[in-house]
Amino acid sequence: MVRKIRSADVDVADAGRLADAVDRMYADELDVVVIRRALDPERLASVGEYLDREDSNTGWARPNQRMPLEDIQVLGSDIPATPTYSAPTGASLDSYLESAKGHHAAIDGLFDSGFNVADEFRRVLGQFASGRAVDVPVADDGRQYVPFTIRRLADGRQIGLHHDYHYPLALYSQLAPKLDTRTLISFVVTLRTPLAGGELFVYAVTPQTPDPPKMPNGFQWDLEAVEKRFDWTSCQTNPGDLFLLASGRCLHRIGRVAGPRARVSMGGFLALDKDDRHVLYWS
């Protein structure tokens, strides 16, 4: 049977019909969900506009600076919970947890006092978790994981084809044994939409797909062949829109941004715990 991308795109007013979205993504029944206006569009657009100003003096980390095309800027942690061009096999757990201590200092002041982003993510993600509690994981020594990061892709930047099945990384040595690792789900809310580009593209190519289209070097994906051979979809999101993506299962990318307005977003990853009682989220 030919794999297809299974998706849903709803307004927040209709989000109730996706209350079991996390379960359906884990059951391989749903791949991507877009919830329009999940968070306050005007509030997030204001923050996105500020972060896109050259005079914002924001302390962006640039973990992919070695690859100019994918030179994403990250705020909220200097150490992403993913492979990067500066650390292809990921960072150590200790360096990640140390970086997490600076999360609040980097984020505090961007949002007004009545808007706690971590609490908002708990509330919003809880709408799709079949009634489970939603929280940020804590390491064995009591240090908290990063709840979310903010990311900026400026003119000419993109994120290439990849899966996000990160559990084998050393950084996940404590977290992965506590999780249901059948898949990993990305959650991303938009703060600023570029004039062109910045779309999410999702492909029906899994880590188990036989003979996946690669370039002669055996490492890079052959985008043209992927789009010819496999089902795919794309979507553009506006400030306040949230998407959930089974990113551990589905190959995906972010289209190249064109023009003076950057793509600004915030989010991370989520997973069920092994006891099937909680959803944990981090970045």
DRENGU-290510 format. One line per field, with one value per residue (C-alpha): x, y, z; residue in three letters. Coordinates in pm, 1 decimal, decimal comma. Layout:
<lumtis>
xx [X/...]
yy [Y/...]
zz [Z/...]
res [ALA/...]
</lumtis>
This chain:
<lumtis>
xx [0,0/129,2/177,7/-14,5/18,8/-276,2/-344,6/-601,5/-631,6/-881,0/-960,1/-905,8/-1284,9/-1301,7/-997,1/-1217,5/-1254,4/-877,6/-864,2/-695,6/-450,7/-138,8/-277,6/-365,4/-16,6/136,2/-98,0/24,7/-323,0/-236,2/84,9/32,9/-223,4/-256,1/-458,9/-530,6/-523,0/-421,6/-248,5/-323,6/-225,3/-181,1/34,3/260,5/283,1/404,1/681,4/772,2/800,4/1026,7/1252,6/1288,2/1428,6/1798,5/1807,1/1641,2/1985,0/1869,4/2134,2/2067,9/2266,2/2366,5/2431,7/2424,7/2647,3/2886,6/2612,6/2497,0/2185,0/2060,6/2194,5/1899,1/1904,3/1790,7/1684,5/1621,7/1914,3/2264,5/2246,5/1960,8/1822,9/1903,5/2204,5/2351,9/2631,7/2845,8/2760,5/2649,6/2585,0/2430,8/2573,3/2625,5/2336,9/2530,0/2606,5/2242,5/2113,7/2361,7/2241,6/1882,9/1958,8/1974,6/1637,2/1435,7/1694,9/1682,9/1303,6/1181,3/1073,6/970,5/613,4/401,1/360,1/13,4/140,1/350,0/457,4/537,1/194,1/28,5/197,4/80,7/-274,8/-274,2/-92,0/-322,1/-615,6/-476,3/-346,3/-664,5/-679,0/-321,5/-115,4/141,6/472,4/842,9/1079,8/1331,4/1672,4/1779,9/1969,6/1668,0/1767,6/1481,6/1490,3/1436,0/1057,7/1072,8/1300,3/1238,8/1385,2/1445,6/1512,4/1614,9/1626,6/1785,9/1774,9/1591,5/1585,0/1662,5/1499,0/1530,3/1359,8/1359,4/1402,9/1657,0/1620,9/1953,5/2151,8/2357,7/2161,1/1854,5/2025,4/1803,4/1490,6/1445,5/1407,7/1111,8/931,5/722,9/971,1/748,2/767,6/859,6/619,0/722,7/509,1/564,3/371,1/435,0/529,8/609,7/542,3/786,3/669,7/766,1/887,4/904,6/637,2/631,6/669,9/589,6/666,7/543,3/897,9/977,7/1309,4/1198,3/1119,1/1319,8/1558,6/1498,4/1604,5/1952,3/2218,1/2528,6/2709,8/2453,9/2392,1/2188,0/1828,9/1733,7/1446,4/1334,1/1313,1/1137,7/867,5/822,5/803,3/617,6/301,9/357,6/180,1/272,5/122,1/192,7/115,1/40,5/108,1/-75,1/-110,2/25,7/126,0/188,8/399,4/501,9/854,5/1019,0/825,7/774,1/1049,7/1005,2/1168,0/1110,9/1113,0/1371,8/1271,0/1274,9/1252,5/1313,0/1072,7/1207,6/1022,1/1002,3/854,9/874,2/827,6/1005,2/919,2/670,2/623,2/409,6/571,3/605,0/327,9/92,1/-18,4/172,0/284,5/631,9/755,7/1097,0/1323,7]
yy [0,0/343,3/561,0/888,7/1194,9/1210,9/1569,7/1793,4/2171,6/2328,8/2655,7/2660,2/2672,3/2320,7/2182,2/1959,7/1707,3/1650,3/1587,8/1252,3/1386,2/1273,8/920,4/913,9/1034,1/759,8/503,9/608,5/733,0/1104,2/1278,0/1653,9/1878,0/2254,4/2450,6/2803,5/3079,5/2834,7/3121,7/3495,1/3605,4/3975,4/3911,8/3668,3/3884,8/4175,9/3961,6/3822,4/4169,8/4281,2/3976,4/4043,4/4393,3/4447,4/4664,7/4409,0/4316,4/3959,6/3703,3/3449,5/3125,4/3002,3/2626,2/2578,3/2874,1/2641,8/2580,4/2928,7/2795,5/2645,4/2914,7/2912,5/3148,2/3006,0/3182,7/3012,2/2768,2/2765,7/2385,8/2245,1/1899,2/1795,1/1729,7/2051,1/2135,6/2235,6/1909,2/1647,9/1379,8/1621,6/1779,1/1609,9/1595,7/1797,0/2083,0/2088,2/2104,6/2378,1/2578,6/2526,9/2735,8/3044,2/2986,9/3230,5/3507,0/3480,8/3474,1/3689,8/4034,0/3931,3/3857,7/4063,5/3946,3/3804,8/3554,8/3263,9/3074,2/2745,8/2748,2/2834,4/2538,0/2312,1/2434,7/2417,4/2085,5/1941,3/1994,1/1716,9/1477,4/1281,6/1430,5/1348,0/1587,4/1787,2/1898,0/1964,1/1677,7/1702,7/1532,1/1287,9/1564,5/1796,8/2023,1/2104,6/2052,5/2353,8/2397,6/2568,9/2771,1/3054,1/3015,1/3263,4/3188,4/3502,8/3573,4/3288,5/3039,3/2707,3/2378,0/2082,4/1740,0/1539,9/1319,0/1412,2/1069,8/1192,4/933,5/756,1/1075,1/1081,4/1389,5/1161,1/901,3/982,6/1097,2/828,1/536,3/720,5/776,3/586,3/608,5/485,9/838,7/1194,4/1484,5/1841,1/2130,7/2472,0/2798,2/3085,4/3435,3/3589,0/3476,5/3569,8/3740,1/3425,6/3080,2/2935,2/2673,3/2335,1/2048,2/1693,8/1375,3/1016,7/889,9/720,5/599,7/249,2/342,7/108,0/258,0/623,0/880,8/1006,2/1194,5/1002,7/1087,7/870,1/1138,2/1419,9/1366,3/1397,9/1645,2/1622,3/1243,0/1252,7/1482,1/1266,4/931,7/1004,4/1172,3/1508,4/1816,1/2168,4/2442,6/2802,0/2923,6/3270,2/3418,9/3217,6/2905,5/2581,3/2264,9/1918,9/1692,0/1328,8/1442,1/1122,0/936,5/1182,7/1336,1/1713,8/2047,5/2422,4/2608,7/2875,9/3219,9/3502,1/3872,0/4107,3/3938,7/3636,3/3324,7/3338,7/3047,9/2880,1/2526,1/2195,6/1826,7/1618,5/1250,4/1016,9/870,8/493,8/479,6/641,8/893,1/1208,4/1406,8/1554,6/1845,6/2004,1/2174,2]
zz [0,0/-94,0/214,4/217,0/437,5/677,9/788,1/955,9/943,9/1185,9/1357,5/1732,8/1775,3/1627,1/1809,8/2025,4/1744,9/1764,8/2139,5/2069,0/1808,2/1999,6/2028,2/1657,7/1565,2/1776,3/1617,9/1269,0/1178,6/1156,2/1049,3/1075,5/1245,0/1199,2/1454,8/1339,8/1605,3/1879,0/2062,8/2054,2/1699,6/1780,0/2087,8/1904,3/1592,5/1807,0/1957,2/1615,3/1468,0/1753,6/1718,5/1346,4/1403,7/1358,3/1671,7/1901,6/2047,4/2095,1/2187,7/1915,3/1913,0/1565,5/1590,2/1209,4/1123,3/937,7/679,8/564,6/388,7/718,2/953,5/1191,3/1489,9/1824,7/2143,7/2477,2/2472,9/2326,9/2297,4/2084,2/2166,4/1808,4/1587,5/1445,4/1205,3/1503,5/1688,2/1429,9/1692,2/1940,5/2255,1/2590,8/2833,7/3091,8/2851,7/2741,6/3099,8/3186,4/2886,9/3001,7/3312,1/3089,6/2929,5/3140,7/3117,7/2738,0/2713,5/3003,4/2891,1/2539,6/2647,6/2885,3/3243,9/3179,6/2921,7/3050,2/2739,3/2915,7/3081,5/2750,5/2585,6/2869,7/2814,9/2435,3/2401,8/2666,4/2429,2/2205,8/2473,1/2555,1/2904,1/3002,8/3213,4/3012,2/3160,4/3102,2/3196,5/3478,1/3479,7/3748,6/3930,2/3934,2/3645,6/3409,9/3035,6/2808,3/2764,7/2425,5/2202,6/1957,5/1608,9/1328,2/962,2/772,5/399,1/202,3/492,8/507,0/695,0/470,4/455,4/776,1/1034,0/1403,2/1561,4/1816,9/2093,3/2014,9/2086,8/2408,1/2512,1/2547,7/2768,4/3068,0/2884,7/2617,2/2865,8/3019,9/2688,4/2437,6/2151,4/1867,4/1729,4/1822,8/1769,4/1690,9/1812,1/1652,5/1676,3/1436,0/1552,2/1213,5/856,4/577,8/259,9/67,6/164,6/514,9/448,6/619,3/369,9/486,0/289,7/320,4/371,3/701,8/845,8/737,2/374,6/148,6/-106,4/-9,1/-270,5/-186,2/-375,3/-496,1/-169,8/11,8/272,6/119,6/17,7/-348,5/-312,4/-673,5/-655,6/-318,3/-456,1/-767,4/-589,1/-266,2/-144,7/22,6/149,1/249,8/461,9/551,8/902,9/1039,9/1384,6/1649,7/1432,0/1579,5/1402,0/1543,5/1323,1/1364,8/1284,8/1403,7/1131,7/845,0/637,1/635,4/562,3/589,9/257,6/184,9/313,6/58,0/136,9/428,3/672,3/858,1/966,3/1347,1/1541,9/1880,7/2000,1/2045,2/2080,0/2274,5/2351,2/2558,9/2866,3/2901,3/3162,1/2908,3/3172,8/3074,5/2772,5/2817,4/2605,8/2563,9/2312,8]
res [MET/VAL/ARG/LYS/ILE/ARG/SER/ALA/ASP/VAL/ASP/VAL/ALA/ASP/ALA/GLY/ARG/LEU/ALA/ASP/ALA/VAL/ASP/ARG/MET/TYR/ALA/ASP/GLU/LEU/ASP/VAL/VAL/VAL/ILE/ARG/ARG/ALA/LEU/ASP/PRO/GLU/ARG/LEU/ALA/SER/VAL/GLY/GLU/TYR/LEU/ASP/ARG/GLU/ASP/SER/ASN/THR/GLY/TRP/ALA/ARG/PRO/ASN/GLN/ARG/MET/PRO/LEU/GLU/ASP/ILE/GLN/VAL/LEU/GLY/SER/ASP/ILE/PRO/ALA/THR/PRO/THR/TYR/SER/ALA/PRO/THR/GLY/ALA/SER/LEU/ASP/SER/TYR/LEU/GLU/SER/ALA/LYS/GLY/HIS/HIS/ALA/ALA/ILE/ASP/GLY/LEU/PHE/ASP/SER/GLY/PHE/ASN/VAL/ALA/ASP/GLU/PHE/ARG/ARG/VAL/LEU/GLY/GLN/PHE/ALA/SER/GLY/ARG/ALA/VAL/ASP/VAL/PRO/VAL/ALA/ASP/ASP/GLY/ARG/GLN/TYR/VAL/PRO/PHE/THR/ILE/ARG/ARG/LEU/ALA/ASP/GLY/ARG/GLN/ILE/GLY/LEU/HIS/HIS/ASP/TYR/HIS/TYR/PRO/LEU/ALA/LEU/TYR/SER/GLN/LEU/ALA/PRO/LYS/LEU/ASP/THR/ARG/THR/LEU/ILE/SER/PHE/VAL/VAL/THR/LEU/ARG/THR/PRO/LEU/ALA/GLY/GLY/GLU/LEU/PHE/VAL/TYR/ALA/VAL/THR/PRO/GLN/THR/PRO/ASP/PRO/PRO/LYS/MET/PRO/ASN/GLY/PHE/GLN/TRP/ASP/LEU/GLU/ALA/VAL/GLU/LYS/ARG/PHE/ASP/TRP/THR/SER/CYS/GLN/THR/ASN/PRO/GLY/ASP/LEU/PHE/LEU/LEU/ALA/SER/GLY/ARG/CYS/LEU/HIS/ARG/ILE/GLY/ARG/VAL/ALA/GLY/PRO/ARG/ALA/ARG/VAL/SER/MET/GLY/GLY/PHE/LEU/ALA/LEU/ASP/LYS/ASP/ASP/ARG/HIS/VAL/LEU/TYR/TRP/SER]
</lumtis>
